[in-house]
Amino acid sequence: MIPEYWQDAKTHLIKNDKTLGKIIKSYPDQSIEKRGTAFKTLLRAIVGQQISVKAAESIWQRFISLVGSPTPQKVSLYSVNELRNIGLSMQKANYVLDLSKHFLSNEINPRKFAKLSDQELIAQLIKVKGIGKWTAEMFLIFNLQRPDILPIQDIGLIRAVEKHYFSSEKIAIHQIIEIAETWKPWRTVATWYLWRSLDPLPVEY
């Protein structure tokens, strides 16, 4: 599912940021797409923590081969060792099982998400073991498709801004925040295209 706002966002970004506009025009037929349930998106985000897009995709495919279409009920049946055998760290295996428990107990209830602001939802999600601010932001971007999320700690975003705006020189976080002012209220879209400029595969969760 492509967000309804995507074309409006592209028009705004192309008009207001020449550098980003060139990147967007390089991928004319591509956009973010919603790929699955809230549970599946959070699972993929946990799997993808602190590793490359390619490595995350490899482990995810092994995860799907083991579990099938992931649901909290199915995933809860596996042990930490079984999850480690497909490439998850001990820590991530525990996070995955803890996430399943939160969904099964309704401590995480997707039906309530629409009523929450971005910050309220992030605050709720980070109470779950293994879900920090970055993971929560990936969820808001890819599952809820909130339009104005800027994952300032994301290494891909940092590298892309360094590459396209600062000739690959190292930069401070405040410099990204300043550049991103012109992207509002579509910082999700800007972030996605900057990711896309770095990886042969689109980022997805």
C-alpha atoms as a printed R data frame, in Angstrom:
    type eleno elety resid chain resno      x       y       z
1   ATOM     1    CA   MET     A     1  0.000   0.000   0.000
2   ATOM     2    CA   ILE     A     2  1.466   3.366  -1.086
3   ATOM     3    CA   PRO     A     3  0.604   6.369   1.110
4   ATOM     4    CA   GLU     A     4 -1.915   8.802  -0.343
5   ATOM     5    CA   TYR     A     5  0.374  11.704   0.483
6   ATOM     6    CA   TRP     A     6  3.386  10.385  -1.443
7   ATOM     7    CA   GLN     A     7  2.983  12.427  -4.625
8   ATOM     8    CA   ASP     A     8  2.290  15.659  -2.731
9   ATOM     9    CA   ALA     A     9  5.368  15.012  -0.638
10  ATOM    10    CA   LYS     A    10  7.536  14.434  -3.717
11  ATOM    11    CA   THR     A    11  6.323  17.683  -5.270
12  ATOM    12    CA   HIS     A    12  7.138  19.622  -2.107
13  ATOM    13    CA   LEU     A    13 10.590  18.069  -1.691
14  ATOM    14    CA   ILE     A    14 11.607  18.525  -5.333
15  ATOM    15    CA   LYS     A    15 10.593  22.180  -5.131
16  ATOM    16    CA   ASN     A    16 12.334  22.927  -1.840
17  ATOM    17    CA   ASP     A    17 15.522  20.850  -1.969
18  ATOM    18    CA   LYS     A    18 17.445  20.573  -5.239
19  ATOM    19    CA   THR     A    19 19.759  17.857  -3.927
20  ATOM    20    CA   LEU     A    20 16.916  15.683  -2.747
21  ATOM    21    CA   GLY     A    21 14.955  16.482  -5.892
22  ATOM    22    CA   LYS     A    22 17.658  14.871  -8.052
23  ATOM    23    CA   ILE     A    23 17.535  11.724  -5.924
24  ATOM    24    CA   ILE     A    24 13.742  11.522  -6.107
25  ATOM    25    CA   LYS     A    25 13.796  11.889  -9.886
26  ATOM    26    CA   SER     A    26 16.232   8.958 -10.073
27  ATOM    27    CA   TYR     A    27 13.531   6.641  -8.686
28  ATOM    28    CA   PRO     A    28 10.374   7.845 -10.446
29  ATOM    29    CA   ASP     A    29  8.326   4.680 -10.009
30  ATOM    30    CA   GLN     A    30  9.389   3.683  -6.513
31  ATOM    31    CA   SER     A    31  7.954   4.447  -3.112
32  ATOM    32    CA   ILE     A    32  7.577   3.091   0.374
33  ATOM    33    CA   GLU     A    33  5.051   0.269   0.659
34  ATOM    34    CA   LYS     A    34  3.309  -1.280   3.619
35  ATOM    35    CA   ARG     A    35  4.325  -4.941   3.721
36  ATOM    36    CA   GLY     A    36  2.555  -6.543   6.633
37  ATOM    37    CA   THR     A    37  1.010  -6.503  10.077
38  ATOM    38    CA   ALA     A    38  2.166  -4.429  13.023
39  ATOM    39    CA   PHE     A    39  3.745  -7.523  14.539
40  ATOM    40    CA   LYS     A    40  5.632  -8.410  11.365
41  ATOM    41    CA   THR     A    41  6.925  -4.861  10.921
42  ATOM    42    CA   LEU     A    42  8.259  -4.712  14.477
43  ATOM    43    CA   LEU     A    43  9.863  -8.128  14.036
44  ATOM    44    CA   ARG     A    44 11.665  -6.994  10.891
45  ATOM    45    CA   ALA     A    45 12.821  -3.832  12.616
46  ATOM    46    CA   ILE     A    46 14.291  -5.847  15.495
47  ATOM    47    CA   VAL     A    47 16.027  -8.202  13.062
48  ATOM    48    CA   GLY     A    48 17.449  -5.198  11.187
49  ATOM    49    CA   GLN     A    49 18.891  -3.413  14.208
50  ATOM    50    CA   GLN     A    50 22.534  -2.388  13.743
51  ATOM    51    CA   ILE     A    51 23.165  -4.496  10.638
52  ATOM    52    CA   SER     A    52 23.150  -3.781   6.913
53  ATOM    53    CA   VAL     A    53 20.044  -4.004   4.743
54  ATOM    54    CA   LYS     A    54 21.552  -7.016   2.961
55  ATOM    55    CA   ALA     A    55 22.378  -8.879   6.178
56  ATOM    56    CA   ALA     A    56 18.950  -8.122   7.618
57  ATOM    57    CA   GLU     A    57 17.213  -9.469   4.524
58  ATOM    58    CA   SER     A    58 19.278 -12.678   4.642
59  ATOM    59    CA   ILE     A    59 18.379 -13.356   8.278
60  ATOM    60    CA   TRP     A    60 14.753 -12.415   7.679
61  ATOM    61    CA   GLN     A    61 14.441 -14.956   4.871
62  ATOM    62    CA   ARG     A    62 15.810 -17.660   7.166
63  ATOM    63    CA   PHE     A    63 13.348 -16.534   9.823
64  ATOM    64    CA   ILE     A    64 10.432 -16.887   7.395
65  ATOM    65    CA   SER     A    65 11.684 -20.314   6.312
66  ATOM    66    CA   LEU     A    66 11.599 -21.402   9.950
67  ATOM    67    CA   VAL     A    67  8.373 -19.775  11.128
68  ATOM    68    CA   GLY     A    68  6.288 -19.239   8.015
69  ATOM    69    CA   SER     A    69  4.024 -16.195   8.004
70  ATOM    70    CA   PRO     A    70  4.851 -14.775  11.438
71  ATOM    71    CA   THR     A    71  2.178 -14.332  14.080
72  ATOM    72    CA   PRO     A    72  2.672 -13.855  17.823
73  ATOM    73    CA   GLN     A    73  1.271 -17.343  18.437
74  ATOM    74    CA   LYS     A    74  3.639 -19.039  15.989
75  ATOM    75    CA   VAL     A    75  6.769 -17.193  17.056
76  ATOM    76    CA   SER     A    76  6.140 -17.832  20.754
77  ATOM    77    CA   LEU     A    77  6.492 -21.583  20.121
78  ATOM    78    CA   TYR     A    78 10.194 -21.313  19.260
79  ATOM    79    CA   SER     A    79 13.108 -21.369  21.662
80  ATOM    80    CA   VAL     A    80 15.964 -18.898  21.919
81  ATOM    81    CA   ASN     A    81 18.355 -21.526  20.551
82  ATOM    82    CA   GLU     A    82 16.174 -22.220  17.516
83  ATOM    83    CA   LEU     A    83 16.091 -18.512  16.729
84  ATOM    84    CA   ARG     A    84 19.840 -18.194  17.246
85  ATOM    85    CA   ASN     A    85 20.416 -21.022  14.757
86  ATOM    86    CA   ILE     A    86 19.018 -18.846  11.945
87  ATOM    87    CA   GLY     A    87 21.405 -15.998  12.711
88  ATOM    88    CA   LEU     A    88 19.767 -13.945  15.442
89  ATOM    89    CA   SER     A    89 21.913 -12.945  18.383
90  ATOM    90    CA   MET     A    90 20.955 -14.149  21.841
91  ATOM    91    CA   GLN     A    91 19.714 -10.646  22.603
92  ATOM    92    CA   LYS     A    92 17.579 -10.352  19.472
93  ATOM    93    CA   ALA     A    93 16.125 -13.840  19.961
94  ATOM    94    CA   ASN     A    94 14.945 -12.789  23.420
95  ATOM    95    CA   TYR     A    95 13.557  -9.537  22.028
96  ATOM    96    CA   VAL     A    96 11.557 -11.429  19.406
97  ATOM    97    CA   LEU     A    97 10.011 -13.718  22.025
98  ATOM    98    CA   ASP     A    98  9.280 -10.791  24.345
99  ATOM    99    CA   LEU     A    99  7.548  -8.951  21.498
100 ATOM   100    CA   SER     A   100  5.332 -11.989  20.918
101 ATOM   101    CA   LYS     A   101  4.316 -11.974  24.589
102 ATOM   102    CA   HIS     A   102  3.362  -8.297  24.448
103 ATOM   103    CA   PHE     A   103  1.074  -8.888  21.470
104 ATOM   104    CA   LEU     A   104 -0.476 -12.007  22.972
105 ATOM   105    CA   SER     A   105 -1.245 -10.157  26.205
106 ATOM   106    CA   ASN     A   106 -2.601  -7.111  24.314
107 ATOM   107    CA   GLU     A   107 -0.038  -4.862  25.977
108 ATOM   108    CA   ILE     A   108  0.575  -3.812  22.402
109 ATOM   109    CA   ASN     A   109 -2.780  -3.329  20.698
110 ATOM   110    CA   PRO     A   110 -2.619  -2.047  17.099
111 ATOM   111    CA   ARG     A   111 -6.294  -1.046  17.187
112 ATOM   112    CA   LYS     A   112 -5.368   1.802  19.529
113 ATOM   113    CA   PHE     A   113 -2.505   3.205  17.464
114 ATOM   114    CA   ALA     A   114 -4.539   5.568  15.285
115 ATOM   115    CA   LYS     A   115 -5.524   7.654  18.316
116 ATOM   116    CA   LEU     A   116 -1.925   8.234  19.402
117 ATOM   117    CA   SER     A   117  0.416  10.999  18.269
118 ATOM   118    CA   ASP     A   118  3.873  10.104  16.946
119 ATOM   119    CA   GLN     A   119  5.517  10.839  20.289
120 ATOM   120    CA   GLU     A   120  2.831   9.052  22.319
121 ATOM   121    CA   LEU     A   121  3.213   5.947  20.199
122 ATOM   122    CA   ILE     A   122  6.996   5.984  20.410
123 ATOM   123    CA   ALA     A   123  6.749   6.327  24.198
124 ATOM   124    CA   GLN     A   124  4.466   3.289  24.349
125 ATOM   125    CA   LEU     A   125  6.563   1.090  22.070
126 ATOM   126    CA   ILE     A   126  9.892   1.734  23.775
127 ATOM   127    CA   LYS     A   127  8.520   0.158  26.944
128 ATOM   128    CA   VAL     A   128  8.931  -3.203  25.178
129 ATOM   129    CA   LYS     A   129 12.284  -4.944  25.607
130 ATOM   130    CA   GLY     A   130 14.381  -4.502  22.477
131 ATOM   131    CA   ILE     A   131 12.357  -1.639  21.025
132 ATOM   132    CA   GLY     A   132 14.252   1.617  21.285
133 ATOM   133    CA   LYS     A   133 13.484   4.901  19.641
134 ATOM   134    CA   TRP     A   134 14.960   3.804  16.279
135 ATOM   135    CA   THR     A   135 12.845   0.661  16.101
136 ATOM   136    CA   ALA     A   136  9.737   2.599  17.072
137 ATOM   137    CA   GLU     A   137 10.482   5.146  14.352
138 ATOM   138    CA   MET     A   138 10.864   2.372  11.759
139 ATOM   139    CA   PHE     A   139  7.438   1.149  12.788
140 ATOM   140    CA   LEU     A   140  5.879   4.587  12.409
141 ATOM   141    CA   ILE     A   141  7.509   4.971   8.995
142 ATOM   142    CA   PHE     A   142  6.829   1.558   7.471
143 ATOM   143    CA   ASN     A   143  3.683   0.240   9.111
144 ATOM   144    CA   LEU     A   144  1.713   3.297  10.131
145 ATOM   145    CA   GLN     A   145  3.242   5.379   7.321
146 ATOM   146    CA   ARG     A   146  3.317   8.524   9.423
147 ATOM   147    CA   PRO     A   147  4.502  11.273   7.040
148 ATOM   148    CA   ASP     A   148  6.907  13.349   9.128
149 ATOM   149    CA   ILE     A   149  9.294  11.001  10.963
150 ATOM   150    CA   LEU     A   150 13.006  11.865  11.054
151 ATOM   151    CA   PRO     A   151 15.016   8.931  12.495
152 ATOM   152    CA   ILE     A   152 17.965  11.060  13.446
153 ATOM   153    CA   GLN     A   153 19.975   8.156  14.893
154 ATOM   154    CA   ASP     A   154 19.692   6.056  11.745
155 ATOM   155    CA   ILE     A   155 23.130   5.361  10.296
156 ATOM   156    CA   GLY     A   156 21.784   5.133   6.742
157 ATOM   157    CA   LEU     A   157 20.217   8.574   6.961
158 ATOM   158    CA   ILE     A   158 23.406  10.035   8.438
159 ATOM   159    CA   ARG     A   159 25.574   8.510   5.713
160 ATOM   160    CA   ALA     A   160 23.236   9.629   2.951
161 ATOM   161    CA   VAL     A   161 23.195  13.232   4.176
162 ATOM   162    CA   GLU     A   162 26.983  13.188   4.514
163 ATOM   163    CA   LYS     A   163 27.316  11.821   0.967
164 ATOM   164    CA   HIS     A   164 24.869  14.101  -0.820
165 ATOM   165    CA   TYR     A   165 25.171  17.332   1.154
166 ATOM   166    CA   PHE     A   166 28.689  17.352   2.636
167 ATOM   167    CA   SER     A   167 30.880  15.465   0.114
168 ATOM   168    CA   SER     A   168 31.036  12.493   2.511
169 ATOM   169    CA   GLU     A   169 32.542  14.522   5.354
170 ATOM   170    CA   LYS     A   170 31.499  13.584   8.892
171 ATOM   171    CA   ILE     A   171 28.776  15.820  10.286
172 ATOM   172    CA   ALA     A   172 26.971  16.546  13.545
173 ATOM   173    CA   ILE     A   173 23.362  15.588  14.184
174 ATOM   174    CA   HIS     A   174 22.262  19.216  14.385
175 ATOM   175    CA   GLN     A   175 23.329  19.690  10.754
176 ATOM   176    CA   ILE     A   176 20.888  16.991   9.632
177 ATOM   177    CA   ILE     A   177 18.133  18.548  11.701
178 ATOM   178    CA   GLU     A   178 18.775  21.923  10.076
179 ATOM   179    CA   ILE     A   179 18.672  20.496   6.547
180 ATOM   180    CA   ALA     A   180 15.524  18.529   7.371
181 ATOM   181    CA   GLU     A   181 13.641  21.713   8.258
182 ATOM   182    CA   THR     A   182 12.965  22.212   4.541
183 ATOM   183    CA   TRP     A   183 11.535  18.684   4.308
184 ATOM   184    CA   LYS     A   184  8.697  19.262   6.783
185 ATOM   185    CA   PRO     A   185  5.987  17.966   6.893
186 ATOM   186    CA   TRP     A   186  7.317  15.105   4.748
187 ATOM   187    CA   ARG     A   187 10.508  14.011   6.499
188 ATOM   188    CA   THR     A   188  9.505  10.346   6.203
189 ATOM   189    CA   VAL     A   189  9.525  10.639   2.423
190 ATOM   190    CA   ALA     A   190 12.839  12.488   2.334
191 ATOM   191    CA   THR     A   191 14.399   9.842   4.579
192 ATOM   192    CA   TRP     A   192 13.139   7.003   2.396
193 ATOM   193    CA   TYR     A   193 14.651   8.471  -0.769
194 ATOM   194    CA   LEU     A   194 17.953   9.115   0.976
195 ATOM   195    CA   TRP     A   195 18.028   5.478   2.073
196 ATOM   196    CA   ARG     A   196 17.151   4.431  -1.456
197 ATOM   197    CA   SER     A   197 20.131   6.345  -2.799
198 ATOM   198    CA   LEU     A   198 22.518   4.152  -0.808
199 ATOM   199    CA   ASP     A   199 21.199   0.608  -1.195
200 ATOM   200    CA   PRO     A   200 20.566  -1.598  -4.232
201 ATOM   201    CA   LEU     A   201 17.420  -2.855  -2.481
202 ATOM   202    CA   PRO     A   202 14.731  -0.578  -1.061
203 ATOM   203    CA   VAL     A   203 14.652  -0.494   2.723
204 ATOM   204    CA   GLU     A   204 11.538  -2.194   4.048
205 ATOM   205    CA   TYR     A   205 10.230  -3.517   7.364
